[in-house]
Amino acid sequence: MSLVLMLTIAFLAAFTLTGLWLFAARARAWLDHPNLRSSHEIPTPLGGGVGIVAAFLALWFWQQYPAFNSQEFRAIVAVLALALVGLLDDFYRLGIRLRLLLQVMAVGSLWPFLTGLPPLMLPFALSLHGDVLAALLSVAILWLVNLYNFMDGIDALAAAEAIFVSCAISVLAILGGLPVLDSKALYLGAAVAGFLFFNLPPARIFMGDVGSYFLGFTIAIIGLQEISQGRLGYWSLPILLGTFVADATTTLLGRFLSGAVWYHPHCSHAYQLLVRRWQNHGLVVLFYMVVNALWLFPLAWWSERQPDYGFWITMLAWLPLVTGVAWIRRVNFVPS
């Protein structure tokens, strides 16, 4: 089956499933009601990420069948399990301890895969591998899952970011002279695009925790699988995710230093402050995507061409973003 046909199927499946979920959510009043921390003004159906999850996992299974190996099967089960955690969190508001425990269990199931990844080269001839590398990556995956959830607070931003990162991973491999052998990244982008149709401002449905947990975890798995196949360097993914990493990490650190309860809901992320100032979700999303395309993607490509300088290129990519987030928070009188 051709790649174009598979991508079309991914888009249409997610589009159809999201539409069906939207109909059910309206009928059963599965709504996210606005509060003081919200960036929306009317009750909006949530849980639309179910359409992305179902469409993508079906295509992932189809791609691997019948040559399943234990690594792929473990990854699919872990992704599905974390998506279910997100769905439960959407409807029953799981406590932070239970959420983290279930997230740790999902990430922990990938330990055999993580320990077998190539060494991570750091400055000054330092190298991480085996259990040490697996522990570092486990923490990074947990943070990505949660920061993606933190950044899913306005219309279309989380979906647009997932499409950008998914496409960028494949484009970087192609620019490096490698064929598109593993299409999971493109399938993910196509499935998210099917959902995005309903999530464009003003959003008719939100992806919810089921979608944000799933996307953070799946992007990490796809990126690490590309690294294991030699199709991507370690530094490209943190560079491509730079806007999300900088916004979530700087905001969390600012809240922690100010004495706020860091894990409580809030509306002090840079993207939320920009929406409040510009009164336009779409403009904020466009701004983040322009930064992605004109700043982060070229630096990710550079890190692929110069892997020995990947750490320093990542620091270069992040520095103006962290500075920008801190400045936005300061001018809006949010403690940093």
Buried (B, 14 or more C-beta within 10 A) or exposed (E): EEEEEBBEBBBBBBBBBBBEBBEEBBEEEBBBEEEEEBBBEEEBBBBBBBBBBBBBBBBBEEBBEEEEEEBBEBBBEBBBBBBBBBBBBBEEEBEEEEBBEBBEEBBEBBBEBBBEBEEBBEEEEEEBBEEEBBBEBBEBBBBBBBBBBBBBBBBBBBBBBBBBBBBBBBBBBEEBEBEEEBBBBBBBBBBBBBBBBBBBBEBBBBBBBBBBBBBBBBBBBBBBBBBBEEBBBBBBBBBBBBBBBBBBBBBBBBBEEEEBEBBEEBBBBBBBBBBEEEEBBBEBBEBBBEBBEEBBBEBBBBBBEEBEBBBEBBEBBBEEBBEBBBEBBEEBEBEB
